[in-house]
Amino acid sequence: MIACGPRAIGGYFELELPRTEATLHDDALRFQSSRAAFLALLRAMRPTVVWMPWYICDAMIEPLRMTGTPVKRYRLDAELRAQSVDVAHGEWFVYVNYFGLCAQQVDDVLSRFPRERVVIDNAQALFAQPADCLATLYSPRKFLGVPDGGYLVTQQPIAMPEATDDASLLRCGHLLTRLAKDAEAGYADYAAAEESLKHQEPLRMSALTQRLLAGVDYESVRARRAENFAFLHEKLQRYNRFTFRYDEHAVPLCYPFFGVPTGVREALRAQRIYTPTYWPDVATAEGAPDFERSLPDSTLCLPCDQRLTHNDLAPMVQHLLDRLA
């Protein structure tokens, strides 16, 4: 609980954090998570049906279940373009900017569907500009060392919750542990922090998360991710089954390598190189198309984030090239 009244002066120090001038998405509504923001949007607008891709995080399905909103599913093609469907009046169409690399696919969606019915999920594309559509969602913790937070950009009248999230402190264990120790030591806390964001009513973004976000050097993050991605793409593109229409302005989440040989993920893990599997539940989802079923196991999401240099990435690349030879 945050104390009310005059600002406290003196006493012990808080964690020393820099403050930068740069910000992201100044016009966004700030929630404790992107799924909470989506839940608030659903409750405010009440669509009759929401079209969702099969290849999507279950966190985006959760708000639909909580509101009882009917869901229809659509397919992707091999370039992650959305299948054409008939989006009727009162229905929404949700598209994911996969890996932060699908700007052209987003433009394709906006050219084919009524923009006022389209929601763009930019959880994997934090630096992408908001689309000219019903709403755009963001999840900063996918890109930055923050415990929670979500952005919603929309022109629709959305009533913000009165209460502010006060649980961010409880979600910081893995952030501090990784800083003080190593990745493995904080993983259980990370999993618990992610679990704590499930099935939550919408709250305002915490003061702690907003202060942490105010200390990020966004231009440095942007530049390093783009540079690391370019390095990986140069080394691996001829082996990758996914042909990127790479936008030089993109800030990728990772380097997705499609068609990974069996055992590579486990071999990298043995070397303490961790590659997330996005949405493994899709592989066993009833009714999911074959292409979407194949994506979780066949896609290796190689890290390219701002903590890494080419020297960090080179051994990972060499190991993968040795397996591909």
KAJOCOR-V453084 format. One record per pair of residues at least 6 apart in sequence whose C-alpha atoms are under 7 Angstrom apart, sorted by sequence separation. I is the first residue (numbers start at 0). J is the second residue. If there is no record, write none. Layout:
i = <I,I>
j = <J,J>
This chain:
i = <30,75,76,86,96,129,140,267,281,74,75,140,74,140,176,177,73,96,139,176,283,138,139,264,281,282,138,281,282,125,137,138,173,125,137,173,282,118,121,122,125,136,137,117,118,119,120,121,122,136,173,117,118,119,120,121,122,135,136,172,173,241,279,114,115,116,118,119,120,134,135,239,240,278,114,115,123,134,135,239,240,277,51,53,114,134,239,276,48,49,50,51,52,53,133,147,47,48,49,50,51,52,53,146,47,48,49,50,51,52,170,50,129,34,38,80,92,93,94,95,96,99,146,34,37,91,92,93,94,95,96,98,99,146,225,274,275,90,91,92,93,94,95,97,98,224,225,228,274,81,93,96,224,274,34,96,274,221,144,164,167,259,163,164,258,259,162,163,164,165,167,257,258,259,49,50,51,160,162,163,164,257,47,48,49,50,51,52,160,163,256,257,46,47,48,49,50,160,255,256,46,255,256,46,255,254,255,253,254,253,254,253,254,253,148,148,147,146,145,145,228,227,224,224,224,223,227,220,33,33,33,32,142,36,36,43,32,33,36,31,32,33,31,32,33,40,30,31,30,29,30,29,28,29,27,28,27,28,126,27,26,124,124,124,123,31,100,100,99,99,100,99,98,99,98,98,39,35,0,35,36,35,30,31,30,31,30,31,29,30,31,29,22,19,18,19,18,19,21,17,19,16,56,55,54,53,53,54,53>
j = <36,81,82,92,102,135,146,273,287,81,82,147,82,148,184,185,82,105,148,185,292,148,149,274,291,292,149,292,293,137,149,150,185,138,150,186,295,132,135,136,139,150,151,132,133,134,135,136,137,151,188,133,134,135,136,137,138,151,152,188,189,257,295,131,132,133,135,136,137,151,152,256,257,295,132,133,141,152,153,257,258,295,70,72,133,153,258,295,68,69,70,71,72,73,153,167,68,69,70,71,72,73,74,167,69,70,71,72,73,74,192,73,152,58,62,104,116,117,118,119,120,123,170,59,62,116,117,118,119,120,121,123,124,171,250,299,300,116,117,118,119,120,121,123,124,250,251,254,300,108,120,123,251,301,62,124,302,250,174,202,205,297,202,203,297,298,202,203,204,205,207,297,298,299,90,91,92,201,203,204,205,298,89,90,91,92,93,94,202,205,298,299,89,90,91,92,93,203,298,299,90,299,300,91,300,300,301,300,301,301,302,302,303,303,204,208,208,208,208,211,303,303,303,304,305,305,309,305,136,137,138,138,252,149,150,157,147,148,151,147,148,149,148,149,150,157,148,149,149,149,150,150,150,151,150,151,151,152,250,152,152,250,251,252,252,164,245,249,249,250,251,251,251,252,252,253,201,199,165,200,201,201,201,202,202,203,203,204,203,204,205,204,213,213,213,214,214,215,217,214,216,214,278,278,281,281,287,291,291>
